[in-house]
Amino acid sequence: MDAGRFDSDVVVIGGGPGGSATAITCALLGLRVRLLERHSFPAERPGETLHPGVEPVLAQLGVADRLASVVGSRHEGIRICWGGTTRFEPYGHDDSGPWRGYQVWRPDFDAMLLNRARELGVQVFQPCSAIEVLQTHGVVAGVQTSAGPMTAPIVVDASGRSHWLGTKLGIERSVHSPPLVARYGYAEGSLPALDRSPSLVGDSSGWLWTAMIRPGLYQWAQVAFDGHRYPASWRPDEFRRLIPHGPPRGADVTWRLSRRTADPGWFLVGDAAAILDPTSAKGILKALLSGITTGKLISAVVTGTAPADEVAALYNDWLSGWFISDRNQLANFYLSLGAEKELRDRIGMTALMWACLRGRIGVVDQLLKSKCDVNALNQDKRSSLMRASQGGHLVVLNNLLKHGADVDLQDEWRENALMMACQNNHTDIVIRLLSLGCDVN
């Protein structure tokens, strides 16, 4: 690749944890990086609790020794109350003692990472907004920004929930939950009950998270499963005697996965690629890890070590498998509280149906092992087996059959899996289904 054709090797959109981790990793590997952040200063946002496992990740980025400067408090676990039963859930321990999580103030944490990127030579443009995608012969080749055009062979979307690049490229996101909105706020004062550990309280209607961010500053976050809308003035009872630190805010945390998370010329990282609600407690860690992974893959592409299409396919499979695994754990957790059993998107598609349609062998295997309903139907009464037949994925189809998939189910139009395989000229699928005695009529 002719480096002289481009202003840089990589343009990163977004200066949050995912964007900074991508930029830092690329810079450490010798790449020329430009990063755009539309805010003058990092904005307040939920996601201040960090698992102890973040330490080695931050060490890779060269900021582990700076973490103490942005930590407001530490804790050995979380106090959890589900359905009236309370327990303390420790993070774990080793020979050196109990593991301890972190409470950080996000503006300081994000600024720490962005400063590290600057130190490594990343050109940070702030405030600077992405306006339009630059393409050459249909391939992404940079971004038109408020500071002018910036060209690069790779563009990384770390814009968060706005999914900027994905939206510009028309990449849809599959929805894996009912609509979920997290409301959150901050307050100043004293809540001794939260000083030792955060608290998570939940039942079949939703959950409430409360924590001390730093001495004298507390945060709450709340999600309702049933779509109940609380008044704008709502706060947890224990917060009513504290002084509000700004107005309550909201964030859409409906579970989403981008149908593609990479292609030659671009990657999506963090919330731009996939979103789960904050109960997963891994948002920042996942953003950092996806950024580091993306940076290493970009280096392989730019230096010619690996083909761009193979790298994109690897990243797509890795990130979607990761999302599905976490999604199932979270869904099972909510199921234990009495929440809806099969989480679906707007057209009734389950994660298993999408994975079968796309031929994601590993994801399908993972979902079947977690005992997803193999014969569930979407709004058109189509099953996962029908989707595998439609997509022509014989390995997936055989796996579904091993787990009890019904070959004779019919959709709204009285079509079965055999008919869909015939319509799409998937001869191997047709032969397999005929061998099982699938109804030809």
HUPE-V776112 format. One record per pair of residues at least 24 apart in sequence whose ideal C-beta (glycine too) atoms are under 10 Angstrom apart, sorted by sequence separation. I is the first residue (numbers start at 1). J is the second residue. If there is no record, write none. Layout:
# HUPE-V776112
i: <I	I>
j: <J	J>
This chain:
# HUPE-V776112
i: <8	9	10	11	12	13	14	15	48	50	52	76	77	133	182	194	206	218	251	253	267	269	270	327	328	352	353	364	383	385	386	397	416	7	8	9	10	11	12	13	14	48	52	75	76	125	130	140	143	182	183	184	190	191	194	217	252	253	255	269	290	293	294	353	357	374	375	384	386	390	407	408	416	6	8	16	49	74	75	180	190	194	210	216	219	222	251	253	267	268	269	293	350	374	383	407	7	8	15	16	73	74	75	123	130	182	186	189	191	209	216	218	221	251	253	267	324	349	350	356	357	374	382	383	389	390	394	407	414	3	73	74	75	140	188	189	190	208	210	217	220	221	222	223	267	290	323	324	348	350	356	359	368	374	375	381	382	383	389	392	408	3	16	49	71	73	74	130	140	187	188	189	210	216	261	290	293	348	349	353	355	356	357	358	359	364	374	375	381	382	386	388	389	390	391	392	397	407	408	410	17	71	72	73	129	187	188	221	223	253	267	289	324	342	348	349	353	354	356	357	358	365	374	375	381	382	386	387	389	390	391	407	408	16	71	72	73	133	186	187	267	320	324	342	347	348	349	352	353	356	357	360	364	365	368	372	373	374	375	380	381	382	385	386	389	390	397	398	401	407	408	28	70	71	72	130	133	186	187	213	221	262	290	341	344	347	348	352	353	355	356	357	359	361	364	367	368	371	374	377	379	380	381	385	386	388	389	392	394	397	401	407	17	28	70	71	72	131	135	185	186	187	261	286	289	345	346	347	348	349	350	351	353	354	355	356	357	358	359	360	363	364	377	378	379	380	381	382	383	384	386	387	388	389	390	391	392	393	28	68	70	71	130	135	185	186	267	320	321	342	344	345	348	350	353	356	357	359	361	365	368	369	375	377	378	381	382	383	386	389	390	392	394	398	25	67	69	70	129	130	133	184	185	201	262	320	341	344	347	349	352	353	356	358	359	361	364	368	377	380	382	385	386	389	391	392	393	394	397	401	21	24	25	70	72	132	133	184	185	262	265	286	324	352	357	359	360	364	367	368	390	392	393	397	17	21	24	67	70	71	131	183	184	185	199	264	286	350	356	359	368	389	392	394	23	24	53	70	71	130	183	184	320	324	325	328	332	349	355	358	359	361	365	382	388	391	394	21	24	52	53	69	70	182	183	184	199	321	324	328	331	332	357	364	390	17	21	51	52	69	70	182	183	282	286	320	323	324	327	356	389	17	20	52	70	181	182	183	317	321	322	325	328	329	331	355	356	388	389	21	67	70	181	182	273	316	320	321	324	325	328	20	66	69	70	180	181	264	265	273	317	320	324	327	328	356	389	17	55	58	180	194	264	267	282	316	317	318	321	328	352	356	385	389	55	67	180	191	193	263	264	267	274	317	321	325	52	53	63	66	181	183	262	263	264	266	269	273	274	280	317	321	324	52	54	55	66	178	180	183	191	262	264	265	268	273	276	280	51	52	53	54	177	178	179	181	187	191	263	264	267	268	274	275	282	324	352	385	52	63	66	178	181	183	185	187	262	263	267	273	274	280	281	356	389	51	52	54	63	66	185	189	191	262	263	269	273	274	276	280	50	51	58	61	62	183	185	187	190	191	261	262	268	276	279	352	49	50	61	63	183	187	189	190	225	260	262	263	267	274	49	50	63	186	187	189	262	263	274	276	277	280	48	49	50	58	62	185	187	188	189	223	261	262	276	279	48	49	58	61	187	188	189	223	260	261	262	276	279	48	61	63	186	187	188	189	221	223	260	261	262	47	48	62	186	187	188	221	259	261	262	277	48	58	62	186	187	221	258	261	47	50	61	185	186	187	261	46	185	186	260	44	45	48	185	186	258	259	44	45	47	185	186	257	258	261	42	43	44	185	186	257	42	43	184	185	42	45	183	184	185	257	258	41	42	183	184	257	42	43	182	183	184	256	257	39	42	182	183	255	41	42	181	182	209	41	42	181	182	207	209	257	39	42	180	181	182	207	255	42	180	181	182	207	209	255	37	41	179	180	181	206	179	180	179	180	255	177	178	255	37	177	178	202	176	177	200	35	175	176	177	200	175	176	105	173	174	175	176	200	35	173	174	175	35	173	174	198	33	42	172	173	174	41	173	174	40	41	172	173	33	35	36	37	38	39	40	171	172	173	33	34	35	36	37	38	39	171	172	255	257	17	20	24	27	32	33	34	35	36	37	38	39	171	256	16	20	23	24	27	31	32	33	34	35	36	37	38	39	161	171	255	19	20	23	26	27	30	31	32	33	34	35	36	37	38	103	160	161	169	254	17	20	21	24	25	27	28	36	37	38	161	166	171	16	17	20	23	24	27	35	36	161	163	165	166	16	19	20	23	24	26	27	34	36	103	166	169	184	257	15	17	18	19	20	21	22	23	24	25	27	103	161	163	166	171	173	180	182	259	15	17	20	21	24	26	101	169	180	181	182	255	16	17	20	23	101	169	171	180	182	257	15	16	19	20	23	24	168	176	177	180	260	15	23	169	173	176	177	180	259	22	23	166	173	174	175	176	177	23	157	165	173	15	20	165	166	173	165	20	157	164	12	157	163	167	108	156	166	15	36	38	90	106	165	166	34	38	88	89	103	105	154	163	164	15	34	36	88	103	104	105	157	158	159	160	161	162	163	225	12	15	36	101	103	104	154	155	156	157	158	159	160	161	162	163	15	34	36	89	103	153	154	155	156	157	158	159	160	161	10	11	12	15	105	153	154	155	156	157	158	159	160	163	225	15	34	86	106	152	153	154	155	156	157	158	159	225	226	8	11	36	79	103	105	152	156	157	158	161	225	226	8	13	45	79	86	103	157	158	160	225	7	13	14	34	45	103	156	157	13	34	43	79	80	84	34	79	80	81	82	83	11	33	75	77	78	79	80	81	82	83	84	32	75	76	77	78	79	80	81	82	83	31	33	35	37	38	73	75	76	77	78	79	80	81	82	83	36	37	73	75	78	79	80	81	82	11	31	33	35	36	73	74	75	140	142	38	73	139	140	141	73	82	139	140	141	38	81	139	140	207	80	81	138	139	160	207	26	36	206	11	136	158	11	13	26	135	204	207	5	11	12	78	79	202	204	206	11	13	22	133	158	202	204	205	23	78	133	158	204	205	206	8	11	22	156	202	203	204	205	6	7	22	23	47	156	202	203	204	5	6	22	46	48	75	158	203	204	13	19	21	46	47	75	202	18	19	20	46	48	73	156	11	18	19	45	46	72	73	156	11	12	18	19	44	72	73	154	7	11	17	18	19	44	72	73	7	8	10	11	12	13	14	16	18	44	71	72	73	156	7	8	9	10	11	12	13	14	15	16	17	71	72	154	6	7	8	9	10	11	12	13	14	15	16	70	72	73	154	6	7	8	9	10	11	12	13	14	72	153	154	5	6	8	10	11	12	13	14	152	174	5	6	12	13	154	176	5	6	14	153	154	176	3	13	49	153	174	3	14	48	152	177	2	13	14	49	176	1	13	176	177	154	176	177	153	176	177	49	178	49	177	178	46	48	177	48	49	48	178	48	177	178	176	177	178	179	175	176	177	178	139	175	176	49	174	175	48	174	175	47	49	173	174	175	46	48	174	176	46	47	110	175	176	44	46	109	113	174	176	174	174	106	113	176	174	101	104	174	102	174	44	44	46	78	45	46	47	44	46	43	45	46	47	57	58	61	54	57	60	49	53	60	48	51	54	58	61	46	47	50	51	54	57	61	46	49	50	53	57	60	49	50	51	47	49	50	51	54	57	61	47	49	50	54	57	47	48	53	46	47	45	47	50	47	22	22	21	22	21	18	19	18	19	82	17	18	13	16	17	18	19	83	16	17	18	82	83	11	12	13	14	16	18	82	83	13	14	16	10	12	14	14	13	33	21	25	24	28	31	18	22	26	33	17	18	21	22	25	26	29	17	20	21	24	25	28	29	31	16	17	18	19	20	21	22	23	24	25	26	27	28	31	17	18	21	22	25	26	29	30	17	18	21	22	25	26	29	32	16	17	18	20	21	22	24	25	28	29	31	16	17	18	19	21	22	23	25	26	30	31	14	17	18	21	22	25	26	29	30	17	18	21	22	25	29	16	19	22	18	22	26	14	12	12	12	10	10	12	10	9	10	9	10	9	10	9	9	6	3	1	1	1	1	1>
j: <32	33	34	35	36	37	38	39	72	74	76	100	101	157	206	218	230	242	275	277	291	293	294	351	352	376	377	388	407	409	410	421	440	32	33	34	35	36	37	38	39	73	77	100	101	150	155	165	168	207	208	209	215	216	219	242	277	278	280	294	315	318	319	378	382	399	400	409	411	415	432	433	441	32	34	42	75	100	101	206	216	220	236	242	245	248	277	279	293	294	295	319	376	400	409	433	34	35	42	43	100	101	102	150	157	209	213	216	218	236	243	245	248	278	280	294	351	376	377	383	384	401	409	410	416	417	421	434	441	31	101	102	103	168	216	217	218	236	238	245	248	249	250	251	295	318	351	352	376	378	384	387	396	402	403	409	410	411	417	420	436	32	45	78	100	102	103	159	169	216	217	218	239	245	290	319	322	377	378	382	384	385	386	387	388	393	403	404	410	411	415	417	418	419	420	421	426	436	437	439	47	101	102	103	159	217	218	251	253	283	297	319	354	372	378	379	383	384	386	387	388	395	404	405	411	412	416	417	419	420	421	437	438	47	102	103	104	164	217	218	298	351	355	373	378	379	380	383	384	387	388	391	395	396	399	403	404	405	406	411	412	413	416	417	420	421	428	429	432	438	439	60	102	103	104	162	165	218	219	245	253	294	322	373	376	379	380	384	385	387	388	389	391	393	396	399	400	403	406	409	411	412	413	417	418	420	421	424	426	429	433	439	50	61	103	104	105	164	168	218	219	220	294	319	322	378	379	380	381	382	383	384	386	387	388	389	390	391	392	393	396	397	410	411	412	413	414	415	416	417	419	420	421	422	423	424	425	426	62	102	104	105	164	169	219	220	301	354	355	376	378	379	382	384	387	390	391	393	395	399	402	403	409	411	412	415	416	417	420	423	424	426	428	432	60	102	104	105	164	165	168	219	220	236	297	355	376	379	382	384	387	388	391	393	394	396	399	403	412	415	417	420	421	424	426	427	428	429	432	436	57	60	61	106	108	168	169	220	221	298	301	322	360	388	393	395	396	400	403	404	426	428	429	433	54	58	61	104	107	108	168	220	221	222	236	301	323	387	393	396	405	426	429	431	61	62	91	108	109	168	221	222	358	362	363	366	370	387	393	396	397	399	403	420	426	429	432	60	63	91	92	108	109	221	222	223	238	360	363	367	370	371	396	403	429	57	61	91	92	109	110	222	223	322	326	360	363	364	367	396	429	58	61	93	111	222	223	224	358	362	363	366	369	370	372	396	397	429	430	63	109	112	223	224	315	358	362	363	366	367	370	63	109	112	113	223	224	307	308	316	360	363	367	370	371	399	432	61	99	102	224	238	308	311	326	360	361	362	365	372	396	400	429	433	100	112	225	236	238	308	309	312	319	362	366	370	98	99	109	112	227	229	308	309	310	312	315	319	320	326	363	367	370	99	101	102	113	225	227	230	238	309	311	312	315	320	323	327	99	100	101	102	225	226	227	229	235	239	311	312	315	316	322	323	330	372	400	433	101	112	115	227	230	232	234	236	311	312	316	322	323	329	330	405	438	101	102	104	113	116	235	239	241	312	313	319	323	324	326	330	101	102	109	112	113	234	236	238	241	242	312	313	319	327	330	403	101	102	113	115	235	239	241	242	277	312	314	315	319	326	102	103	116	239	240	242	315	316	327	329	330	333	102	103	104	112	116	239	241	242	243	277	315	316	330	333	103	104	113	116	242	243	244	278	315	316	317	331	334	104	117	119	242	243	244	245	277	279	316	317	318	104	105	119	243	244	245	278	316	318	319	334	106	116	120	244	245	279	316	319	106	109	120	244	245	246	320	106	245	246	320	105	106	109	246	247	319	320	106	107	109	247	248	319	320	323	105	106	107	248	249	320	106	107	248	249	107	110	248	249	250	322	323	107	108	249	250	323	109	110	249	250	251	323	324	107	110	250	251	323	110	111	250	251	278	111	112	251	252	277	279	327	110	113	251	252	253	278	326	114	252	253	254	279	281	327	110	114	252	253	254	279	253	254	254	255	330	253	254	331	114	254	255	279	254	255	278	114	254	255	256	279	255	256	186	254	255	256	257	281	117	255	256	257	118	256	257	281	117	126	256	257	258	126	258	259	126	127	258	259	120	122	123	124	125	126	127	258	259	260	121	122	123	124	125	126	127	259	260	343	345	106	109	113	116	121	122	123	124	125	126	127	128	260	345	106	110	113	114	117	121	122	123	124	125	126	127	128	129	251	261	345	110	111	114	117	118	121	122	123	124	125	126	127	128	129	194	251	252	260	345	109	112	113	116	117	119	120	128	129	130	253	258	263	109	110	113	116	117	120	128	129	254	256	258	259	110	113	114	117	118	120	121	128	130	197	260	263	278	351	110	112	113	114	115	116	117	118	119	120	122	198	256	258	261	266	268	275	277	354	111	113	116	117	120	122	197	265	276	277	278	351	113	114	117	120	198	266	268	277	279	354	113	114	117	118	121	122	266	274	275	278	358	114	122	268	272	275	276	279	358	122	123	266	273	274	275	276	277	124	258	266	274	117	122	267	268	275	268	124	261	268	117	262	268	272	214	262	272	122	143	145	197	213	272	273	142	146	196	197	211	213	262	271	272	124	143	145	197	212	213	214	266	267	268	269	270	271	272	334	122	125	146	211	213	214	264	265	266	267	268	269	270	271	272	273	126	145	147	200	214	264	265	266	267	268	269	270	271	272	122	123	124	127	217	265	266	267	268	269	270	271	272	275	337	128	147	199	219	265	266	267	268	269	270	271	272	338	339	122	125	150	193	217	219	266	270	271	272	275	339	340	123	128	160	194	201	218	272	273	275	340	123	129	130	150	161	219	272	273	130	151	160	196	197	201	152	197	198	199	200	201	130	152	194	196	197	198	199	200	201	202	203	152	195	196	197	198	199	200	201	202	203	152	154	156	158	159	194	196	197	198	199	200	201	202	203	204	158	159	195	197	200	201	202	203	204	134	154	156	158	159	196	197	198	263	265	162	197	263	264	265	198	207	264	265	266	164	207	265	266	333	207	208	265	266	287	334	154	164	334	140	265	287	141	143	156	265	334	337	136	142	143	209	210	333	335	337	143	145	154	265	290	334	336	337	156	211	266	291	337	338	339	142	145	156	290	336	337	338	339	141	142	157	158	182	291	337	338	339	141	142	158	182	184	211	294	339	340	150	156	158	183	184	212	339	156	157	158	184	186	211	294	150	157	158	184	185	211	212	295	151	152	158	159	184	212	213	294	148	152	158	159	160	185	213	214	149	150	152	153	154	155	156	158	160	186	213	214	215	298	150	151	152	153	154	155	156	157	158	159	160	214	215	297	150	151	152	153	154	155	156	157	158	159	160	214	216	217	298	151	152	153	154	155	156	157	158	159	217	298	299	151	152	154	156	157	158	159	160	298	320	152	153	159	160	301	323	153	154	162	301	302	324	152	162	198	302	323	153	164	198	302	327	153	164	165	200	327	153	165	328	330	308	330	331	308	331	334	209	339	211	339	340	209	211	340	212	213	213	343	214	343	344	343	344	345	346	343	344	345	346	308	344	345	219	344	345	219	345	346	219	221	345	346	347	219	221	347	349	220	221	284	349	350	219	221	284	288	349	351	350	351	284	291	354	353	281	284	354	284	358	245	246	249	281	249	250	251	249	251	249	251	253	271	284	285	288	282	285	288	278	282	289	278	281	284	288	291	277	278	281	282	285	288	292	278	281	282	285	289	292	282	283	284	281	283	284	285	288	291	295	282	284	285	289	292	283	284	289	283	284	283	285	288	287	267	269	269	270	270	268	269	269	270	333	269	270	266	269	270	271	272	336	270	271	272	336	337	266	267	268	269	271	273	337	338	269	270	272	267	269	271	272	272	295	284	288	288	292	295	283	287	291	298	283	284	287	288	291	292	295	284	287	288	291	292	295	296	298	284	285	286	287	288	289	290	291	292	293	294	295	296	299	286	287	290	291	294	295	298	299	287	288	291	292	295	296	299	302	287	288	289	291	292	293	295	296	299	300	302	288	289	290	291	293	294	295	297	298	302	303	287	290	291	294	295	298	299	302	303	291	292	295	296	299	303	291	294	297	294	298	302	291	291	294	295	294	295	298	298	298	299	299	301	301	302	302	303	302	302	301	302	303	304	308>
